[in-house]
C-alpha cells in the first residue's frame, strides 16, 4: 500500500505460497486502498466527495496511521462497497 502497488486478491495458494492473516485494521485498509484505486478517484477528489480535508484521506490510506473502523466503513460505503 505504501508503494501504491495493487494488492493481490485472495485465492487458493499455489505451491510454495503461504497465506498470512492480517490484523483487521490492516485488512480493512487494504480493502479501502483497493476500492479507492478501482474508483479512479484521486485523493483530493475523494476528500471533496466526503467533505474532508485531503490530508485526512491520505492518513486513512496510510497503513502506519491508526484509523477508526467506522470511519473506514463510511468511505467504503461512499465508494459503493458494502461493509
Buried (B, 14 or more C-beta within 10 A) or exposed (E): BEEEEEEEEEEEEEEEEEEEEEEEBEEBBBBBBBBBBEBEBEBEBBBEBBEBEBEBBEEBBBBEEEBEEEBBBBBBEBBEBEE
